[in-house]
């Protein structure tokens, strides 16, 4: 039960002691098979998104699978943008991660709350409010939805960083080049993502 309480604290945004970045998951639906099955078009969508978000691309890798589907990655100086497509379902999953300063208007609807796109209605939060934001991730997401010609989409996000909660020790500072010993807790889940996680429902 403690694990669920800790997870609830993560979801409410109470754990970030040292914010290191913003992690967004964008899912697109009802996109054309031909678009999602073309590594050239998928690459163009990601590079356009990086440009719209003002991200600096440092490396890229794209792969078209022999039967169908594309996976791609842009490494950007701010972190990364990645995509995996399922053309037969009109679906793609995208991961956008950036480091840097947060702002109250960076992304809409709040952490762990979805912003939904419907071609007819635009972007809306779960509570029905219009979704609007000012971040590079938000701008990049809009370009991705447009370039992939998706009829629907959903964006969720969270801040990533070092933990802060009762009973979860902040990780000690480490010298550059040293390795964390087994058992030390890093990441937004404070070590809960390890192999010994047990959740009772």
C-alpha positions as CSV (number, residue, x, y, z in Angstrom):
1,X,0.0,0.0,0.0
2,X,2.9,2.4,0.7
3,X,4.0,2.0,-2.9
4,X,0.5,3.2,-4.1
5,X,0.7,6.2,-1.7
6,X,4.1,7.1,-3.0
7,X,2.8,6.7,-6.6
8,X,0.0,9.1,-5.7
9,X,2.5,11.6,-4.4
10,X,4.4,11.3,-7.7
11,X,1.2,11.9,-9.7
12,X,0.3,14.9,-7.7
13,X,3.7,16.4,-8.4
14,X,4.9,16.5,-4.8
15,X,8.1,14.5,-5.2
16,X,10.3,16.7,-7.3
17,X,13.2,18.0,-5.2
18,X,15.4,18.9,-8.1
19,X,13.6,19.2,-11.4
20,X,15.7,17.9,-14.3
21,X,13.3,17.9,-17.2
22,X,9.8,17.5,-18.7
23,X,8.7,14.2,-20.1
24,X,5.7,14.1,-22.5
25,X,4.0,11.2,-24.1
26,X,2.1,11.9,-27.3
27,X,-0.2,9.3,-28.8
28,X,-1.7,9.9,-32.3
29,X,-4.7,8.1,-33.7
30,X,-6.5,7.9,-37.1
31,X,-3.4,8.8,-39.1
32,X,-3.0,7.5,-42.7
33,X,-1.3,4.2,-43.2
34,X,1.0,5.7,-45.9
35,X,2.2,8.4,-43.6
36,X,3.0,6.2,-40.7
37,X,4.6,3.6,-42.9
38,X,7.1,6.0,-44.6
39,X,10.4,6.6,-42.8
40,X,10.9,9.7,-44.9
41,X,7.5,11.2,-43.9
42,X,8.0,10.2,-40.2
43,X,11.5,11.7,-40.3
44,X,10.1,14.9,-41.8
45,X,7.4,15.1,-39.1
46,X,10.0,14.7,-36.3
47,X,12.5,17.2,-37.7
48,X,9.7,19.7,-38.3
49,X,8.6,19.2,-34.7
50,X,12.2,19.8,-33.4
51,X,12.4,23.0,-35.4
52,X,9.0,24.2,-34.1
53,X,10.0,23.4,-30.6
54,X,13.4,25.2,-31.1
55,X,15.3,22.0,-30.3
56,X,18.9,21.5,-31.6
57,X,19.2,18.2,-33.4
58,X,22.6,16.5,-32.7
59,X,21.9,13.0,-34.1
60,X,19.2,10.9,-35.7
61,X,18.3,7.3,-36.5
62,X,15.3,6.0,-38.4
63,X,14.3,2.5,-39.3
64,X,11.5,1.2,-41.6
65,X,10.5,-2.3,-40.7
66,X,10.3,-4.8,-43.6
67,X,6.6,-5.5,-43.2
68,X,5.3,-2.2,-41.8
69,X,6.1,0.4,-39.2
70,X,8.8,2.9,-38.5
71,X,10.8,3.7,-35.4
72,X,12.8,6.9,-35.2
73,X,14.9,8.9,-32.8
74,X,16.2,12.5,-32.8
75,X,18.8,13.2,-30.2
76,X,18.6,16.9,-29.4
77,X,20.8,18.9,-27.2
78,X,17.8,19.3,-24.9
79,X,17.3,15.5,-24.7
80,X,15.3,13.5,-27.3
81,X,12.2,13.0,-29.5
82,X,11.3,9.4,-30.5
83,X,8.5,7.7,-32.4
84,X,7.2,4.2,-33.0
85,X,4.4,3.7,-35.5
86,X,1.7,1.0,-36.1
87,X,0.4,2.0,-39.5
88,X,-2.2,-0.8,-39.6
89,X,-3.9,0.8,-36.6
90,X,-3.3,4.4,-37.7
91,X,-1.4,4.8,-34.4
92,X,1.9,6.2,-33.3
93,X,3.5,6.6,-29.9
94,X,5.9,9.5,-29.4
95,X,8.2,10.4,-26.5
96,X,9.4,14.0,-26.0
97,X,11.9,14.8,-23.2
98,X,13.5,18.1,-22.6
99,X,15.6,19.5,-19.8
100,X,15.5,23.1,-18.8
101,X,13.4,25.5,-16.8
102,X,9.7,24.9,-16.2
103,X,7.0,27.5,-16.4
104,X,3.4,27.4,-15.1
105,X,2.2,27.6,-18.7
106,X,4.7,25.2,-20.2
107,X,2.2,22.4,-20.8
108,X,-1.6,22.2,-20.5
109,X,-4.0,20.5,-18.1
110,X,-1.4,19.6,-15.3
111,X,0.9,16.7,-14.9
112,X,-0.7,13.3,-15.5
113,X,-3.8,14.9,-16.9
114,X,-4.4,14.4,-20.6
115,X,-4.9,17.0,-23.3
116,X,-7.0,15.5,-26.1
117,X,-7.0,16.6,-29.7
118,X,-10.0,16.1,-31.9
119,X,-9.7,17.6,-35.4
120,X,-13.1,19.3,-35.1
121,X,-12.7,20.6,-31.5
122,X,-9.0,21.3,-31.2
123,X,-7.1,20.6,-27.9
124,X,-9.1,20.1,-24.7
125,X,-8.2,19.0,-21.1
126,X,-10.0,16.2,-19.4
127,X,-12.3,18.8,-17.7
128,X,-13.4,20.2,-21.0
129,X,-11.3,23.4,-20.8
130,X,-9.4,24.5,-23.9
131,X,-5.8,23.3,-23.7
132,X,-3.1,25.9,-24.5
133,X,0.5,26.2,-23.5
134,X,3.8,27.9,-24.5
135,X,6.5,25.3,-24.4
136,X,8.7,23.8,-27.1
137,X,7.1,20.4,-26.3
138,X,3.6,21.9,-26.9
139,X,4.6,23.5,-30.2
140,X,6.4,20.3,-31.3
141,X,3.3,18.2,-30.4
142,X,1.0,20.4,-32.5
143,X,3.4,20.1,-35.5
144,X,3.5,16.3,-35.0
145,X,-0.2,15.9,-35.0
146,X,-0.5,18.1,-38.2
147,X,2.4,16.5,-40.1
148,X,1.2,12.9,-39.3
149,X,-2.3,14.0,-40.3
150,X,-3.8,12.5,-37.2
151,X,-7.5,12.8,-36.6
152,X,-7.1,12.5,-32.8
153,X,-4.3,12.7,-30.3
154,X,-3.6,12.6,-26.6
155,X,-0.7,14.3,-24.7
156,X,0.2,13.6,-21.1
157,X,3.3,14.8,-19.3
158,X,5.2,14.9,-16.0
159,X,8.2,16.7,-14.6
160,X,11.2,14.4,-14.0
161,X,13.9,14.8,-11.4
162,X,15.2,13.7,-8.0
163,X,12.7,12.6,-5.4
164,X,11.4,14.5,-2.4
165,X,9.0,12.7,-0.1
166,X,8.9,11.5,3.5
167,X,10.8,8.3,3.8
168,X,12.6,8.8,0.5
169,X,16.1,10.1,0.9
170,X,17.5,12.5,-1.7
171,X,20.4,10.9,-3.5
172,X,23.8,12.1,-2.4
173,X,25.9,14.2,-4.8
174,X,28.3,12.2,-6.8
175,X,31.6,13.1,-8.5
176,X,31.5,13.2,-12.2
177,X,32.4,9.8,-13.7
178,X,31.5,7.8,-10.6
179,X,28.9,5.1,-10.7
180,X,25.9,4.7,-8.3
181,X,26.1,1.7,-6.1
182,X,23.4,-0.9,-6.2
183,X,20.4,0.1,-4.1
184,X,20.8,3.9,-4.4
185,X,17.6,5.5,-5.5
186,X,17.5,7.8,-8.5
187,X,14.7,9.0,-10.9
188,X,11.2,10.3,-10.3
189,X,10.1,7.0,-8.9
190,X,12.8,7.1,-6.2
191,X,14.0,3.5,-6.9
192,X,10.5,2.1,-7.3
193,X,11.2,1.2,-10.9
194,X,13.7,-1.5,-9.8
195,X,13.1,-5.2,-10.0
196,X,11.9,-5.5,-6.4
197,X,8.8,-3.3,-6.8
198,X,5.7,-4.9,-5.2
199,X,2.3,-3.2,-5.4
200,X,-0.6,-4.5,-3.5
201,X,-4.1,-3.8,-4.9
